[in-house]
Amino acid sequence: MKEQLRIVSPNGHLGFAPTKEESFRLAVATRPDYYCVDSGSDDIGATALGADRSVSMERWQRHDLELMLLASREQDVPMLVGSAGDCGSNSRVDLFVRMIKDIVAEHNLPPFKLAYFYSEVDTAQLREMHESGVSIEGLDSRAALTLEDIDATTRAVAVAGVHPFIKALELGADVIIGGRSSDCAVFAAPAIFEGFPESHAYYVGKVLECASFCAEPYGAKESVIGTVTHDDVKVTAMAPWQRCTIASVAGHAMYERSNPYFEYFAGGLLDMTDCVYEQFDERTTRVTGHRYVPVQGPVTVKIEGSGWVGEKYLGVAGIRDPYTIAHIDKVIELSRQQVADEFPDVDYHLSFTIYGKNGVMGDLEPVKEIRSHELGIAIEGIADTSELAEAVTLFATRQLFYARLPEVKGTAGTAAFLTDEVLPASASYRWTMNHIIPVEDPMSLFELHVIDVENQA
């Protein structure tokens, strides 16, 4: 059994922006035991999953995969990637597998074993479960899943825990490309596989998932290393200008939750109530006192689903006239009414986002103080077809220019700086599922493949 395990996290979201190479090279020089990275999130919204695409540039994804693959293969240590291609759909897993093979061919790498798993769940399977009486409970105040939710879903993925990664490691995988996965699982899995306590494994996963966000001063895409022993977890910043401090590590471990001291994972709860943070050296913080508490009840797997809403166009307006700025809420109300009158039989969604608005803008009376001399307004129109979305958005944008305001006499238009065209945008999707499914086997929703990769040139 190993006395310690060192895991490098080079990027909080692989490919979202390129990994910084200097701190990564410094991490490589320390010869870590594992190269692990999260490559996706639901923070990016529902569109990537629904449209089955990445929101990251493919060349940035390849850049990061290449850095990790070359370093891990030179060292002959495992490399793990979770939530491939931002949303973790099957096509994104295939994309990453293809890029890995291309990198192997380009650099003439020796053969190795590649594992990959799919996370997509057929909505027909969810319908069958629902109709058989299985209650699929909602998370974050959502109601239990309904047939209407299922029918509205374009694509769904299960969120893997540590199980597919551990299974792949047991089968001898050198490189693992995962479908949609828990952010922490990709880091926790190797620690659990190597025999370290689950409490330390999940804690290091929580801290490493966003890479250098656990360090100060703030800096994205820099490498950090988590060291797991049987007694503690240490987190070290690799960028020479960053430090993992008590404040930065504790702050990151407890962020984005209503109760910052607890986090649930499949089958258990990470309790950080009694965590003790110590400054181990200038760039390293040592953490002890966290506990992993198994939760009684059925094993559950989280399901995320995305459904198509409509096609979308965007308009942009700039307004400098002080009187129009003072009455901007009234101007938008008038635009909405004009659109409603022009498209009485069209099902559409229209939103206005105002940038630069200070204080409270009155409906008819000017505000007492206006600090902004210019407003920017983004107009978003969604409808069943691109043609209708374009028409609704263009009409709404132009009506800002034509708004009839009191006390305006004879002007040729008060809005000024309006665009005269609108831009096509990605189709609009919404989250239809944020639920948990009870399962007997946590591997049952994940299709694991293991292949031998070698240069075919």
ZAMAR-318522 format. One record per residue (C-alpha): x, y, z; residue number from 0; residue in one letter. Coordinates in Angstrom, 3 decimals. Last residue first. Layout:
<nodes>
{node {X, Y, Z}, NUM, a},
...
</nodes>
This chain:
<nodes>
{node {0.844, 4.821, -39.059}, 456, a},
{node {-1.489, 2.771, -36.868}, 455, q},
{node {0.039, 3.955, -33.582}, 454, n},
{node {-1.350, 1.880, -30.770}, 453, e},
{node {-4.408, 1.967, -28.579}, 452, v},
{node {-5.719, -1.168, -26.882}, 451, d},
{node {-9.405, -0.933, -26.001}, 450, i},
{node {-11.576, -0.873, -22.891}, 449, v},
{node {-15.273, 0.047, -23.074}, 448, h},
{node {-17.635, 0.938, -20.219}, 447, l},
{node {-21.362, 1.630, -20.688}, 446, e},
{node {-22.656, 3.539, -17.664}, 445, f},
{node {-26.214, 3.356, -16.299}, 444, l},
{node {-25.771, 0.024, -14.496}, 443, s},
{node {-22.450, 0.929, -12.869}, 442, m},
{node {-24.089, 2.188, -9.654}, 441, p},
{node {-25.738, -1.256, -9.292}, 440, d},
{node {-29.079, -1.525, -7.489}, 439, e},
{node {-30.204, 1.859, -8.759}, 438, v},
{node {-32.436, 4.639, -7.410}, 437, p},
{node {-32.623, 7.527, -9.900}, 436, i},
{node {-31.926, 11.110, -8.857}, 435, i},
{node {-33.213, 14.280, -10.472}, 434, h},
{node {-32.153, 17.505, -12.148}, 433, n},
{node {-34.135, 17.084, -15.337}, 432, m},
{node {-35.740, 19.494, -17.797}, 431, t},
{node {-32.970, 22.086, -17.930}, 430, w},
{node {-33.720, 24.523, -20.722}, 429, r},
{node {-32.605, 24.863, -24.328}, 428, y},
{node {-32.392, 27.824, -26.722}, 427, s},
{node {-31.026, 27.432, -30.229}, 426, a},
{node {-27.629, 29.000, -30.754}, 425, s},
{node {-27.657, 32.595, -31.929}, 424, a},
{node {-28.522, 34.412, -35.155}, 423, p},
{node {-27.740, 38.129, -35.092}, 422, l},
{node {-30.029, 41.113, -35.415}, 421, v},
{node {-29.943, 44.063, -37.760}, 420, e},
{node {-30.406, 47.827, -37.639}, 419, d},
{node {-28.335, 48.409, -34.533}, 418, t},
{node {-29.393, 51.349, -32.431}, 417, l},
{node {-26.958, 54.170, -31.736}, 416, f},
{node {-29.692, 56.685, -30.965}, 415, a},
{node {-32.740, 56.265, -28.713}, 414, a},
{node {-34.389, 59.654, -29.156}, 413, t},
{node {-35.795, 59.541, -32.632}, 412, g},
{node {-36.332, 62.269, -35.229}, 411, a},
{node {-37.603, 64.512, -32.479}, 410, t},
{node {-40.820, 66.414, -33.057}, 409, g},
{node {-41.978, 66.796, -29.489}, 408, k},
{node {-41.146, 64.325, -26.730}, 407, v},
{node {-42.942, 65.350, -23.533}, 406, e},
{node {-44.503, 61.895, -23.089}, 405, p},
{node {-42.774, 58.952, -24.754}, 404, l},
{node {-43.723, 57.122, -27.921}, 403, r},
{node {-41.186, 54.324, -28.545}, 402, a},
{node {-39.911, 54.287, -32.130}, 401, y},
{node {-36.250, 53.537, -31.426}, 400, f},
{node {-37.042, 50.850, -28.882}, 399, l},
{node {-39.480, 49.511, -31.480}, 398, q},
{node {-36.527, 48.675, -33.706}, 397, r},
{node {-35.189, 46.075, -31.281}, 396, t},
{node {-38.587, 44.448, -30.749}, 395, a},
{node {-39.168, 44.159, -34.510}, 394, f},
{node {-35.744, 42.640, -35.097}, 393, l},
{node {-36.177, 40.127, -32.286}, 392, t},
{node {-39.655, 39.037, -33.372}, 391, v},
{node {-38.651, 38.748, -37.040}, 390, a},
{node {-35.459, 36.818, -36.331}, 389, e},
{node {-37.223, 34.375, -34.010}, 388, a},
{node {-39.962, 33.892, -36.590}, 387, l},
{node {-37.503, 33.080, -39.359}, 386, e},
{node {-35.401, 30.850, -37.093}, 385, s},
{node {-38.443, 28.748, -36.295}, 384, t},
{node {-40.350, 27.862, -33.106}, 383, d},
{node {-39.616, 31.177, -31.417}, 382, a},
{node {-37.017, 32.850, -29.188}, 381, i},
{node {-36.107, 36.544, -29.144}, 380, g},
{node {-33.307, 37.978, -27.029}, 379, e},
{node {-32.742, 41.734, -26.861}, 378, i},
{node {-29.512, 42.965, -25.287}, 377, a},
{node {-29.678, 46.586, -24.148}, 376, i},
{node {-26.687, 48.862, -23.634}, 375, g},
{node {-27.290, 52.087, -21.756}, 374, l},
{node {-25.396, 55.369, -22.010}, 373, e},
{node {-24.869, 58.437, -19.819}, 372, h},
{node {-25.021, 56.341, -16.689}, 371, s},
{node {-25.111, 58.198, -13.348}, 370, r},
{node {-28.757, 59.123, -13.529}, 369, i},
{node {-30.096, 60.819, -10.393}, 368, e},
{node {-33.625, 61.907, -9.619}, 367, k},
{node {-35.188, 59.279, -11.849}, 366, v},
{node {-37.503, 60.611, -14.549}, 365, p},
{node {-41.241, 60.190, -13.953}, 364, e},
{node {-43.233, 57.939, -16.264}, 363, l},
{node {-42.274, 54.353, -15.471}, 362, d},
{node {-39.483, 55.196, -13.047}, 361, g},
{node {-35.915, 53.853, -13.280}, 360, m},
{node {-34.524, 52.713, -9.949}, 359, v},
{node {-30.801, 53.158, -9.392}, 358, g},
{node {-28.288, 52.842, -12.174}, 357, n},
{node {-28.771, 51.012, -15.503}, 356, k},
{node {-25.466, 50.269, -17.236}, 355, g},
{node {-26.490, 47.050, -18.994}, 354, y},
{node {-30.170, 46.285, -19.593}, 353, i},
{node {-31.286, 42.769, -20.502}, 352, t},
{node {-34.507, 42.547, -22.536}, 351, f},
{node {-36.356, 39.258, -23.020}, 350, s},
{node {-38.834, 37.937, -25.572}, 349, l},
{node {-40.342, 34.465, -25.792}, 348, h},
{node {-42.515, 33.451, -28.735}, 347, y},
{node {-45.676, 31.559, -29.640}, 346, d},
{node {-47.047, 33.481, -32.630}, 345, v},
{node {-50.727, 34.264, -33.118}, 344, d},
{node {-50.738, 37.923, -32.042}, 343, p},
{node {-47.411, 38.799, -33.709}, 342, f},
{node {-47.670, 42.538, -34.511}, 341, e},
{node {-49.775, 43.489, -31.482}, 340, d},
{node {-47.600, 41.493, -29.085}, 339, a},
{node {-44.471, 43.014, -30.626}, 338, v},
{node {-45.875, 46.528, -30.173}, 337, q},
{node {-46.741, 45.740, -26.554}, 336, q},
{node {-43.246, 44.525, -25.788}, 335, r},
{node {-41.722, 47.646, -27.348}, 334, s},
{node {-43.984, 49.902, -25.249}, 333, l},
{node {-42.958, 48.092, -22.059}, 332, e},
{node {-39.311, 48.433, -23.076}, 331, i},
{node {-39.681, 52.195, -23.500}, 330, v},
{node {-41.555, 52.471, -20.201}, 329, k},
{node {-38.697, 50.727, -18.377}, 328, d},
{node {-36.210, 52.997, -20.154}, 327, i},
{node {-37.851, 56.196, -18.940}, 326, h},
{node {-34.779, 57.957, -17.543}, 325, a},
{node {-32.651, 56.511, -20.333}, 324, i},
{node {-35.086, 57.853, -22.932}, 323, t},
{node {-34.886, 61.335, -21.370}, 322, y},
{node {-31.087, 61.186, -21.176}, 321, p},
{node {-30.660, 60.210, -24.871}, 320, d},
{node {-27.670, 57.884, -24.963}, 319, r},
{node {-29.137, 54.494, -25.911}, 318, i},
{node {-27.287, 51.509, -27.404}, 317, g},
{node {-29.279, 48.579, -28.780}, 316, a},
{node {-28.261, 44.970, -29.423}, 315, v},
{node {-30.399, 42.227, -30.985}, 314, g},
{node {-30.078, 38.480, -30.527}, 313, l},
{node {-31.837, 35.633, -32.347}, 312, y},
{node {-33.002, 32.257, -31.052}, 311, k},
{node {-34.611, 29.013, -32.178}, 310, e},
{node {-36.842, 27.272, -29.652}, 309, g},
{node {-37.195, 25.550, -26.277}, 308, v},
{node {-35.279, 22.294, -26.780}, 307, w},
{node {-34.925, 20.120, -23.677}, 306, g},
{node {-31.990, 19.247, -21.440}, 305, s},
{node {-31.770, 16.447, -18.889}, 304, g},
{node {-29.424, 15.774, -15.990}, 303, e},
{node {-29.743, 12.530, -14.001}, 302, i},
{node {-28.103, 11.922, -10.611}, 301, k},
{node {-27.454, 8.353, -9.539}, 300, v},
{node {-28.911, 6.836, -6.370}, 299, t},
{node {-27.912, 4.006, -4.046}, 298, v},
{node {-30.851, 3.054, -1.871}, 297, p},
{node {-30.935, 3.954, 1.821}, 296, g},
{node {-28.458, 4.668, 4.604}, 295, q},
{node {-25.848, 7.364, 4.072}, 294, v},
{node {-22.171, 6.534, 4.579}, 293, p},
{node {-20.289, 9.242, 6.535}, 292, v},
{node {-17.005, 10.563, 5.157}, 291, y},
{node {-15.126, 12.672, 7.684}, 290, r},
{node {-12.976, 15.818, 7.529}, 289, h},
{node {-10.581, 16.474, 10.435}, 288, g},
{node {-7.357, 17.146, 8.549}, 287, t},
{node {-6.125, 19.623, 5.944}, 286, v},
{node {-2.569, 20.753, 5.156}, 285, r},
{node {-2.029, 23.924, 3.099}, 284, t},
{node {0.921, 24.301, 0.722}, 283, t},
{node {2.625, 27.272, -0.999}, 282, r},
{node {4.720, 28.698, 1.852}, 281, e},
{node {4.751, 25.485, 3.867}, 280, d},
{node {2.266, 23.452, 5.891}, 279, f},
{node {-0.154, 26.319, 6.599}, 278, q},
{node {-2.690, 24.443, 8.688}, 277, e},
{node {-6.421, 23.870, 8.170}, 276, y},
{node {-8.496, 21.781, 10.593}, 275, v},
{node {-11.821, 20.454, 9.372}, 274, c},
{node {-14.380, 19.716, 12.097}, 273, d},
{node {-17.552, 20.558, 10.189}, 272, t},
{node {-16.213, 19.186, 6.891}, 271, m},
{node {-18.620, 16.229, 6.659}, 270, d},
{node {-18.487, 14.498, 3.271}, 269, l},
{node {-21.751, 12.557, 2.983}, 268, l},
{node {-22.231, 9.112, 1.502}, 267, g},
{node {-23.744, 6.675, -0.960}, 266, g},
{node {-23.282, 8.732, -4.094}, 265, a},
{node {-21.730, 11.988, -2.909}, 264, f},
{node {-23.263, 14.603, -0.664}, 263, y},
{node {-21.439, 17.713, 0.503}, 262, e},
{node {-21.474, 19.173, 3.997}, 261, f},
{node {-19.805, 22.109, 5.749}, 260, y},
{node {-20.799, 24.881, 3.349}, 259, p},
{node {-24.547, 24.485, 3.959}, 258, n},
{node {-26.249, 26.493, 1.199}, 257, s},
{node {-23.498, 25.305, -1.143}, 256, r},
{node {-21.425, 27.124, -3.788}, 255, e},
{node {-18.128, 27.385, -1.838}, 254, y},
{node {-16.912, 25.387, 1.152}, 253, m},
{node {-13.829, 23.695, -0.261}, 252, a},
{node {-12.873, 26.863, -2.128}, 251, h},
{node {-12.904, 29.030, 0.955}, 250, g},
{node {-10.999, 26.470, 3.006}, 249, a},
{node {-8.280, 26.245, 0.354}, 248, v},
{node {-7.976, 29.999, -0.200}, 247, s},
{node {-8.131, 30.979, 3.468}, 246, a},
{node {-5.674, 28.358, 4.717}, 245, i},
{node {-3.345, 29.270, 1.884}, 244, t},
{node {-2.522, 27.530, -1.388}, 243, c},
{node {-0.013, 29.977, -2.800}, 242, r},
{node {0.432, 31.471, -6.280}, 241, q},
{node {3.273, 33.394, -7.947}, 240, w},
{node {5.442, 30.351, -8.667}, 239, p},
{node {2.482, 28.535, -10.292}, 238, a},
{node {2.454, 25.027, -8.816}, 237, m},
{node {0.080, 25.578, -5.887}, 236, a},
{node {0.110, 22.827, -3.265}, 235, t},
{node {-2.776, 21.046, -1.515}, 234, v},
{node {-2.136, 18.627, 1.349}, 233, k},
{node {-4.612, 15.995, 2.513}, 232, v},
{node {-4.253, 14.107, 5.795}, 231, d},
{node {-3.667, 10.906, 7.762}, 230, d},
{node {-3.685, 8.005, 5.288}, 229, h},
{node {-1.896, 10.238, 2.801}, 228, t},
{node {-3.268, 12.271, -0.107}, 227, v},
{node {-1.233, 14.931, -1.906}, 226, t},
{node {-3.162, 17.337, -4.111}, 225, g},
{node {-1.200, 19.164, -6.784}, 224, i},
{node {-2.176, 22.457, -8.416}, 223, v},
{node {-1.831, 23.557, -12.030}, 222, s},
{node {-2.824, 26.984, -13.364}, 221, e},
{node {-5.902, 27.395, -15.550}, 220, k},
{node {-7.287, 30.404, -13.665}, 219, a},
{node {-5.529, 32.839, -11.371}, 218, g},
{node {-6.695, 34.459, -8.164}, 217, y},
{node {-3.943, 35.381, -5.750}, 216, p},
{node {-4.305, 32.909, -4.207}, 215, e},
{node {-5.025, 29.202, -4.550}, 214, a},
{node {-8.125, 26.973, -4.502}, 213, c},
{node {-9.229, 28.375, -7.884}, 212, f},
{node {-5.968, 26.871, -9.134}, 211, s},
{node {-7.530, 23.522, -10.096}, 210, a},
{node {-11.346, 23.722, -10.115}, 209, c},
{node {-11.871, 20.044, -9.223}, 208, e},
{node {-8.831, 19.936, -6.940}, 207, l},
{node {-10.501, 20.956, -3.660}, 206, v},
{node {-13.595, 18.753, -3.937}, 205, k},
{node {-11.570, 15.821, -5.208}, 204, g},
{node {-9.067, 16.179, -2.358}, 203, v},
{node {-11.988, 16.020, 0.062}, 202, y},
{node {-13.535, 13.030, -1.673}, 201, y},
{node {-10.338, 10.987, -1.460}, 200, a},
{node {-9.462, 12.107, 2.071}, 199, h},
{node {-12.850, 11.019, 3.453}, 198, s},
{node {-12.816, 7.888, 1.297}, 197, e},
{node {-9.648, 6.735, 3.065}, 196, p},
{node {-6.743, 5.704, 0.791}, 195, f},
{node {-6.581, 2.256, -0.796}, 194, g},
{node {-5.141, 2.986, -4.247}, 193, e},
{node {-8.569, 2.661, -5.870}, 192, f},
{node {-9.989, 5.139, -3.348}, 191, i},
{node {-7.286, 7.683, -4.257}, 190, a},
{node {-7.698, 6.957, -7.978}, 189, p},
{node {-11.484, 7.507, -7.773}, 188, a},
{node {-11.453, 10.716, -5.699}, 187, a},
{node {-9.887, 12.814, -8.459}, 186, f},
{node {-12.265, 11.913, -11.326}, 185, v},
{node {-15.110, 11.691, -8.850}, 184, a},
{node {-14.933, 15.303, -7.645}, 183, c},
{node {-16.529, 16.906, -10.708}, 182, d},
{node {-19.219, 14.225, -10.776}, 181, s},
{node {-19.193, 12.678, -14.206}, 180, s},
{node {-20.712, 13.040, -17.653}, 179, r},
{node {-18.823, 10.686, -19.965}, 178, g},
{node {-15.362, 9.573, -19.001}, 177, g},
{node {-12.129, 9.230, -20.931}, 176, i},
{node {-9.694, 6.991, -19.065}, 175, i},
{node {-6.014, 6.533, -19.964}, 174, v},
{node {-3.729, 3.795, -18.628}, 173, d},
{node {-6.544, 1.303, -18.074}, 172, a},
{node {-5.600, -1.873, -16.233}, 171, g},
{node {-9.025, -3.435, -15.760}, 170, l},
{node {-9.043, -2.351, -12.102}, 169, e},
{node {-8.394, 1.188, -13.304}, 168, l},
{node {-11.460, 0.986, -15.564}, 167, a},
{node {-13.582, -0.280, -12.675}, 166, k},
{node {-12.328, 2.555, -10.470}, 165, i},
{node {-13.223, 5.140, -13.111}, 164, f},
{node {-16.677, 3.625, -13.714}, 163, p},
{node {-17.394, 3.588, -9.921}, 162, h},
{node {-16.161, 7.019, -8.797}, 161, v},
{node {-19.462, 8.771, -9.412}, 160, g},
{node {-21.061, 9.103, -12.805}, 159, a},
{node {-23.684, 11.721, -13.638}, 158, v},
{node {-26.375, 10.149, -15.824}, 157, a},
{node {-27.054, 11.974, -19.063}, 156, v},
{node {-30.242, 13.132, -20.784}, 155, a},
{node {-31.027, 14.461, -24.261}, 154, r},
{node {-33.997, 16.201, -25.908}, 153, t},
{node {-36.220, 16.196, -22.830}, 152, t},
{node {-39.751, 17.603, -23.096}, 151, a},
{node {-41.297, 14.118, -23.206}, 150, d},
{node {-39.478, 13.190, -19.988}, 149, i},
{node {-40.623, 16.330, -18.191}, 148, d},
{node {-44.211, 15.740, -19.341}, 147, e},
{node {-43.995, 12.144, -18.100}, 146, l},
{node {-43.194, 13.583, -14.686}, 145, t},
{node {-40.014, 13.630, -12.588}, 144, l},
{node {-40.550, 14.352, -8.900}, 143, a},
{node {-40.781, 18.053, -8.066}, 142, a},
{node {-37.688, 20.240, -8.105}, 141, r},
{node {-36.671, 21.835, -4.795}, 140, s},
{node {-32.911, 21.519, -5.400}, 139, d},
{node {-33.095, 17.887, -6.505}, 138, l},
{node {-36.088, 15.992, -7.881}, 137, g},
{node {-37.115, 12.432, -7.077}, 136, e},
{node {-37.559, 9.720, -9.668}, 135, i},
{node {-40.313, 7.588, -8.133}, 134, s},
{node {-40.342, 4.136, -9.722}, 133, v},
{node {-43.926, 3.059, -10.422}, 132, g},
{node {-43.451, 0.943, -13.536}, 131, s},
{node {-44.595, 3.868, -15.681}, 130, e},
{node {-41.785, 6.026, -14.357}, 129, h},
{node {-39.152, 3.361, -14.955}, 128, m},
{node {-40.400, 2.778, -18.508}, 127, e},
{node {-40.400, 6.504, -19.172}, 126, r},
{node {-36.821, 6.753, -17.903}, 125, l},
{node {-35.762, 3.919, -20.195}, 124, q},
{node {-37.492, 5.589, -23.140}, 123, a},
{node {-35.585, 8.762, -22.250}, 122, t},
{node {-32.414, 6.897, -23.193}, 121, d},
{node {-29.618, 7.625, -20.710}, 120, v},
{node {-26.301, 9.044, -21.910}, 119, e},
{node {-23.273, 8.350, -19.717}, 118, s},
{node {-20.799, 6.573, -22.001}, 117, y},
{node {-17.508, 5.131, -20.803}, 116, f},
{node {-13.939, 5.159, -22.018}, 115, y},
{node {-10.933, 2.990, -21.301}, 114, a},
{node {-7.612, 3.197, -23.161}, 113, l},
{node {-4.823, 0.636, -22.738}, 112, k},
{node {-1.398, 1.618, -24.005}, 111, f},
{node {0.782, 1.218, -27.101}, 110, p},
{node {3.940, 3.360, -27.480}, 109, p},
{node {3.484, 6.939, -28.723}, 108, l},
{node {4.283, 7.896, -32.309}, 107, n},
{node {3.815, 11.602, -31.568}, 106, h},
{node {1.299, 12.351, -34.336}, 105, e},
{node {-0.300, 8.915, -34.197}, 104, a},
{node {-0.821, 9.012, -30.429}, 103, v},
{node {-2.155, 12.563, -30.689}, 102, i},
{node {-4.694, 11.436, -33.302}, 101, d},
{node {-5.779, 8.500, -31.114}, 100, k},
{node {-6.324, 10.825, -28.152}, 99, i},
{node {-8.279, 13.196, -30.373}, 98, m},
{node {-10.556, 10.351, -31.499}, 97, r},
{node {-11.186, 9.314, -27.907}, 96, v},
{node {-11.988, 12.932, -27.062}, 95, f},
{node {-14.541, 13.223, -29.876}, 94, l},
{node {-16.080, 9.832, -29.022}, 93, d},
{node {-16.618, 11.025, -25.437}, 92, v},
{node {-18.191, 14.206, -26.835}, 91, r},
{node {-20.524, 12.156, -29.039}, 90, s},
{node {-21.658, 10.115, -26.047}, 89, n},
{node {-22.606, 13.192, -24.023}, 88, s},
{node {-20.282, 14.463, -21.295}, 87, g},
{node {-21.471, 18.080, -21.377}, 86, c},
{node {-18.163, 19.959, -21.615}, 85, d},
{node {-16.343, 17.726, -24.147}, 84, g},
{node {-15.655, 14.837, -21.811}, 83, a},
{node {-17.309, 14.907, -18.398}, 82, s},
{node {-14.309, 13.332, -16.623}, 81, g},
{node {-10.715, 12.850, -17.770}, 80, v},
{node {-8.251, 10.460, -16.105}, 79, l},
{node {-4.547, 9.919, -16.896}, 78, m},
{node {-2.643, 6.989, -15.414}, 77, p},
{node {1.146, 6.792, -14.947}, 76, v},
{node {3.786, 5.658, -17.455}, 75, d},
{node {5.933, 8.750, -16.882}, 74, q},
{node {6.303, 9.524, -20.585}, 73, e},
{node {2.698, 8.396, -21.043}, 72, r},
{node {1.466, 10.793, -18.352}, 71, s},
{node {3.379, 13.776, -19.743}, 70, a},
{node {2.427, 13.183, -23.378}, 69, l},
{node {-1.219, 12.538, -22.514}, 68, l},
{node {-1.592, 15.543, -20.220}, 67, m},
{node {-0.159, 18.146, -22.584}, 66, l},
{node {-1.954, 16.586, -25.570}, 65, e},
{node {-5.325, 16.555, -23.816}, 64, l},
{node {-4.905, 20.235, -22.961}, 63, d},
{node {-4.018, 21.303, -26.500}, 62, h},
{node {-6.733, 19.065, -27.953}, 61, r},
{node {-9.386, 20.757, -25.849}, 60, q},
{node {-8.024, 24.173, -26.785}, 59, w},
{node {-8.069, 23.208, -30.484}, 58, r},
{node {-11.644, 21.976, -30.124}, 57, e},
{node {-12.830, 25.350, -28.816}, 56, m},
{node {-15.018, 24.942, -25.751}, 55, s},
{node {-18.830, 25.112, -25.736}, 54, v},
{node {-19.032, 21.535, -26.924}, 53, s},
{node {-21.972, 20.003, -28.730}, 52, r},
{node {-24.972, 17.739, -28.257}, 51, d},
{node {-27.533, 20.523, -28.801}, 50, a},
{node {-29.363, 19.615, -25.599}, 49, g},
{node {-26.192, 18.935, -23.654}, 48, l},
{node {-24.404, 22.102, -24.785}, 47, a},
{node {-27.560, 24.244, -24.460}, 46, t},
{node {-28.460, 23.433, -20.842}, 45, a},
{node {-26.160, 25.878, -19.107}, 44, g},
{node {-22.373, 26.167, -18.799}, 43, i},
{node {-22.616, 25.677, -15.029}, 42, d},
{node {-23.778, 22.111, -15.754}, 41, d},
{node {-20.112, 21.225, -15.856}, 40, s},
{node {-17.443, 19.636, -17.977}, 39, g},
{node {-13.824, 18.651, -18.492}, 38, s},
{node {-12.663, 17.610, -15.028}, 37, d},
{node {-8.993, 16.707, -14.899}, 36, v},
{node {-6.643, 14.047, -13.555}, 35, c},
{node {-2.957, 13.274, -14.079}, 34, y},
{node {-1.929, 10.626, -11.553}, 33, y},
{node {1.187, 9.632, -9.590}, 32, d},
{node {2.936, 13.012, -9.867}, 31, p},
{node {6.551, 13.259, -11.113}, 30, r},
{node {7.594, 16.610, -9.560}, 29, t},
{node {8.798, 17.837, -12.971}, 28, a},
{node {5.277, 17.397, -14.347}, 27, v},
{node {3.973, 19.985, -11.848}, 26, a},
{node {6.579, 22.525, -12.978}, 25, l},
{node {5.633, 21.829, -16.589}, 24, r},
{node {1.969, 22.456, -15.710}, 23, f},
{node {2.893, 25.731, -13.998}, 22, s},
{node {4.569, 26.963, -17.178}, 21, e},
{node {1.971, 25.535, -19.604}, 20, e},
{node {-1.128, 27.425, -18.576}, 19, k},
{node {-4.018, 25.157, -19.583}, 18, t},
{node {-6.027, 26.536, -22.490}, 17, p},
{node {-9.502, 27.988, -21.933}, 16, a},
{node {-12.662, 25.894, -21.617}, 15, f},
{node {-10.440, 23.072, -22.878}, 14, g},
{node {-10.256, 21.156, -19.615}, 13, l},
{node {-12.382, 22.745, -16.905}, 12, h},
{node {-10.537, 23.456, -13.637}, 11, g},
{node {-7.194, 22.950, -15.366}, 10, n},
{node {-3.927, 21.235, -14.483}, 9, p},
{node {-5.069, 19.032, -11.592}, 8, s},
{node {-2.085, 16.956, -10.464}, 7, v},
{node {-2.561, 13.999, -8.123}, 6, i},
{node {0.058, 12.834, -5.609}, 5, r},
{node {-0.619, 9.662, -3.629}, 4, l},
{node {0.989, 8.868, -0.292}, 3, q},
{node {2.094, 5.920, 1.823}, 2, e},
{node {1.314, 3.445, -0.937}, 1, k},
{node {0.000, 0.000, 0.000}, 0, m},
</nodes>
